[in-house]
Amino acid sequence: MNTTEYSQISEQNFLALGVNDLAYIKAVEIDGQPRVSIHAADGTRVAVMPNRDAAIATILRNEMEPVSVH
């Protein structure tokens, strides 16, 4: 699929890309403490971990590919 084909994909189909293979990680602050949240492809938060290493290990243990969100 080239770039032009991606620009024509619906938002719903875009969100479904990688839904079973990718987990997104994002730095967050909870109760004043830095944490890392794990999100499904649709943006739903599925877990909060104490640090990036723990988040990546959890994702890999579930046979998914971690992707960072800035």
Secondary structure, DSSP 8 states (H G I E B T S, - for coil): --HHHHHTS-HHHHHHTTTTTEEEEEEEEETTEEEEEEE-TTS-EEEEESSHHHHHHHHHHTT-EEEE--
